[in-house]
Amino acid sequence: MILEVAILNVKPGKEADFEQAFGKTQAIVSTMKDYLLHHFYDSFPTVERYTSVYENAH
C-alpha cells in the first residue's frame, strides 16, 4: 500500500476559489481505484509518498 500526502498551498484570499475548484476535482479523485479519503491541510509545499519497507522485502 502507498500513502500519498500532497500538501497544497492556497494563496491568502483565494480559499473560496480553491474550495470551489477542489469540489469539482474531488468528484473525480474519489472514484479512482483504491481511493480511501482526503483531508484539507495547512499550507506547506510538500508531497510525500510512503510504502512499507517490510512489505517490499518479501
OpenMM code with the backbone's topology and positions (N, CA, C; nanometers):
from openmm import Vec3, app, unit

residues = "MET ILE LEU GLU VAL ALA ILE LEU ASN VAL LYS PRO GLY LYS GLU ALA ASP PHE GLU GLN ALA PHE GLY LYS THR GLN ALA ILE VAL SER THR MET LYS ASP TYR LEU LEU HIS HIS PHE TYR ASP SER PHE PRO THR VAL GLU ARG TYR THR SER VAL TYR GLU ASN ALA HIS".split()
positions = [
    Vec3(0.0841, -0.1179, 0.0000),
    Vec3(0.0000, 0.0000, 0.0000),
    Vec3(0.0881, 0.1235, 0.0000),
    Vec3(0.0492, 0.2256, -0.0735),
    Vec3(0.1215, 0.3519, -0.0775),
    Vec3(0.0301, 0.4607, -0.0238),
    Vec3(0.0825, 0.5362, 0.0702),
    Vec3(0.0124, 0.6526, 0.1234),
    Vec3(0.0714, 0.7742, 0.0549),
    Vec3(-0.0106, 0.8538, -0.0110),
    Vec3(0.0376, 0.9754, -0.0746),
    Vec3(-0.0145, 1.0943, 0.0034),
    Vec3(0.0754, 1.1826, 0.0381),
    Vec3(0.0399, 1.3055, 0.1081),
    Vec3(0.0769, 1.4203, 0.0165),
    Vec3(-0.0195, 1.4958, -0.0288),
    Vec3(0.0047, 1.6125, -0.1136),
    Vec3(-0.0471, 1.7339, -0.0390),
    Vec3(0.0434, 1.8185, -0.0011),
    Vec3(0.0054, 1.9379, 0.0746),
    Vec3(0.0061, 2.0554, -0.0221),
    Vec3(-0.1062, 2.1202, -0.0355),
    Vec3(-0.1252, 2.2244, -0.1356),
    Vec3(-0.1245, 2.3630, -0.0724),
    Vec3(-0.0513, 2.4543, -0.1349),
    Vec3(-0.0519, 2.5936, -0.0900),
    Vec3(-0.1704, 2.6664, -0.1527),
    Vec3(-0.2434, 2.7389, -0.0730),
    Vec3(-0.3535, 2.8204, -0.1224),
    Vec3(-0.3203, 2.9643, -0.0859),
    Vec3(-0.3203, 3.0499, -0.1866),
    Vec3(-0.2871, 3.1903, -0.1628),
    Vec3(-0.3922, 3.2538, -0.0734),
    Vec3(-0.3476, 3.3372, 0.0207),
    Vec3(-0.4434, 3.4078, 0.1065),
    Vec3(-0.5448, 3.4843, 0.0206),
    Vec3(-0.6689, 3.4723, 0.0582),
    Vec3(-0.7765, 3.5377, -0.0165),
    Vec3(-0.8326, 3.4526, -0.1286),
    Vec3(-0.7688, 3.3388, -0.1593),
    Vec3(-0.8136, 3.2501, -0.2674),
    Vec3(-0.8737, 3.1205, -0.2146),
    Vec3(-0.8985, 3.1154, -0.0855),
    Vec3(-0.9502, 2.9924, -0.0246),
    Vec3(-1.0826, 2.9485, -0.0869),
    Vec3(-1.1731, 3.0423, -0.1087),
    Vec3(-1.3042, 3.0073, -0.1654),
    Vec3(-1.2886, 2.9548, -0.3084),
    Vec3(-1.1989, 3.0159, -0.3877),
    Vec3(-1.1744, 2.9685, -0.5239),
    Vec3(-1.1187, 2.8262, -0.5222),
    Vec3(-1.0254, 2.8020, -0.4312),
    Vec3(-0.9662, 2.6686, -0.4192),
    Vec3(-1.0727, 2.5664, -0.3809),
    Vec3(-1.1528, 2.5985, -0.2816),
    Vec3(-1.2552, 2.5044, -0.2364),
    Vec3(-1.3542, 2.4731, -0.3476),
    Vec3(-1.3889, 2.5733, -0.4270),
    Vec3(-1.4808, 2.5503, -0.5384),
    Vec3(-1.4169, 2.4593, -0.6432),
    Vec3(-1.2919, 2.4876, -0.6789),
    Vec3(-1.2220, 2.4048, -0.7779),
    Vec3(-1.2007, 2.2634, -0.7252),
    Vec3(-1.1628, 2.2514, -0.5981),
    Vec3(-1.1390, 2.1191, -0.5416),
    Vec3(-1.2684, 2.0405, -0.5297),
    Vec3(-1.3786, 2.1090, -0.5109),
    Vec3(-1.5078, 2.0409, -0.5067),
    Vec3(-1.5335, 1.9631, -0.6344),
    Vec3(-1.4956, 2.0225, -0.7482),
    Vec3(-1.5100, 1.9542, -0.8767),
    Vec3(-1.4093, 1.8404, -0.8886),
    Vec3(-1.2878, 1.8663, -0.8432),
    Vec3(-1.1810, 1.7673, -0.8522),
    Vec3(-1.2093, 1.6448, -0.7659),
    Vec3(-1.2608, 1.6669, -0.6458),
    Vec3(-1.2815, 1.5536, -0.5555),
    Vec3(-1.3851, 1.4561, -0.6096),
    Vec3(-1.4765, 1.5024, -0.6922),
    Vec3(-1.5734, 1.4118, -0.7536),
    Vec3(-1.5033, 1.3114, -0.8443),
    Vec3(-1.3938, 1.3536, -0.9069),
    Vec3(-1.3159, 1.2649, -0.9935),
    Vec3(-1.2222, 1.1782, -0.9095),
    Vec3(-1.1477, 1.2419, -0.8200),
    Vec3(-1.0482, 1.1716, -0.7385),
    Vec3(-1.1121, 1.0599, -0.6565),
    Vec3(-1.2272, 1.0861, -0.6001),
    Vec3(-1.2902, 0.9879, -0.5118),
    Vec3(-1.3394, 0.8630, -0.5847),
    Vec3(-1.3420, 0.8655, -0.7183),
    Vec3(-1.3825, 0.7467, -0.7938),
    Vec3(-1.2640, 0.6613, -0.8367),
    Vec3(-1.1424, 0.7066, -0.8086),
    Vec3(-1.0233, 0.6316, -0.8501),
    Vec3(-1.0081, 0.5019, -0.7707),
    Vec3(-0.9504, 0.4025, -0.8375),
    Vec3(-0.9297, 0.2721, -0.7759),
    Vec3(-0.8505, 0.2864, -0.6463),
    Vec3(-0.8949, 0.2191, -0.5428),
    Vec3(-0.8299, 0.2152, -0.4115),
    Vec3(-0.8315, 0.3473, -0.3351),
    Vec3(-0.9074, 0.4458, -0.3814),
    Vec3(-0.9196, 0.5727, -0.3092),
    Vec3(-0.9812, 0.5477, -0.1718),
    Vec3(-0.9249, 0.6089, -0.0689),
    Vec3(-0.9802, 0.5944, 0.0653),
    Vec3(-1.0413, 0.7246, 0.1156),
    Vec3(-0.9614, 0.8307, 0.1224),
    Vec3(-1.0118, 0.9571, 0.1747),
    Vec3(-0.9134, 1.0692, 0.1471),
    Vec3(-0.9577, 1.1908, 0.1714),
    Vec3(-0.8693, 1.3058, 0.1647),
    Vec3(-0.9102, 1.4070, 0.2710),
    Vec3(-0.8150, 1.4911, 0.3048),
    Vec3(-0.8358, 1.5962, 0.4037),
    Vec3(-0.7765, 1.7252, 0.3496),
    Vec3(-0.8256, 1.8395, 0.3984),
    Vec3(-0.7597, 1.9668, 0.3703),
    Vec3(-0.6519, 1.9876, 0.4763),
    Vec3(-0.5277, 2.0331, 0.4325),
    Vec3(-0.4117, 2.0546, 0.5209),
    Vec3(-0.3769, 2.2013, 0.5294),
    Vec3(-0.3015, 2.2388, 0.6357),
    Vec3(-0.2419, 2.3720, 0.6399),
    Vec3(-0.1432, 2.3806, 0.5245),
    Vec3(-0.1058, 2.5011, 0.4846),
    Vec3(-0.0248, 2.5141, 0.3629),
    Vec3(0.1249, 2.4951, 0.3874),
    Vec3(0.1771, 2.3840, 0.3377),
    Vec3(0.3197, 2.3542, 0.3344),
    Vec3(0.3478, 2.2932, 0.1974),
    Vec3(0.4502, 2.3358, 0.1246),
    Vec3(0.4735, 2.2868, -0.0117),
    Vec3(0.5460, 2.1527, -0.0149),
    Vec3(0.4777, 2.0466, 0.0260),
    Vec3(0.5423, 1.9163, 0.0359),
    Vec3(0.4523, 1.8089, -0.0242),
    Vec3(0.5106, 1.7194, -0.1001),
    Vec3(0.4405, 1.5988, -0.1446),
    Vec3(0.5284, 1.4819, -0.1049),
    Vec3(0.4725, 1.3861, -0.0327),
    Vec3(0.5479, 1.2706, 0.0127),
    Vec3(0.4687, 1.1450, -0.0175),
    Vec3(0.5404, 1.0380, -0.0534),
    Vec3(0.4777, 0.9078, -0.0769),
    Vec3(0.5487, 0.8052, 0.0103),
    Vec3(0.4722, 0.7159, 0.0670),
    Vec3(0.5271, 0.6176, 0.1590),
    Vec3(0.4880, 0.4772, 0.1147),
    Vec3(0.5786, 0.3852, 0.1308),
    Vec3(0.5482, 0.2452, 0.1084),
    Vec3(0.6154, 0.1643, 0.2201),
    Vec3(0.5587, 0.0552, 0.2523),
    Vec3(0.6124, -0.0276, 0.3596),
    Vec3(0.7410, -0.0961, 0.3150),
    Vec3(0.8479, -0.0795, 0.3883),
    Vec3(0.9741, -0.1468, 0.3585),
    Vec3(0.9579, -0.2954, 0.3811),
    Vec3(0.8888, -0.3320, 0.4873),
    Vec3(0.8659, -0.4729, 0.5197),
    Vec3(0.7908, -0.5414, 0.4066),
    Vec3(0.6867, -0.4759, 0.3571),
    Vec3(0.6040, -0.5334, 0.2509),
    Vec3(0.6865, -0.5567, 0.1244),
    Vec3(0.7754, -0.4650, 0.0901),
    Vec3(0.8564, -0.4781, -0.0303),
    Vec3(0.9709, -0.5775, -0.0132),
    Vec3(1.0042, -0.6134, 0.1091),
    Vec3(1.1147, -0.7041, 0.1342),
    Vec3(1.0757, -0.8503, 0.1075),
    Vec3(0.9475, -0.8763, 0.0938),
    Vec3(0.9025, -1.0159, 0.0756),
    Vec3(0.8557, -1.0400, -0.0642),
] * unit.nanometer
topology = app.Topology()
chain = topology.addChain("A")
for resn in residues:
    res = topology.addResidue(resn, chain)
    for name in ("N", "CA", "C"):
        topology.addAtom(name, app.Element.getBySymbol(name[0]), res)
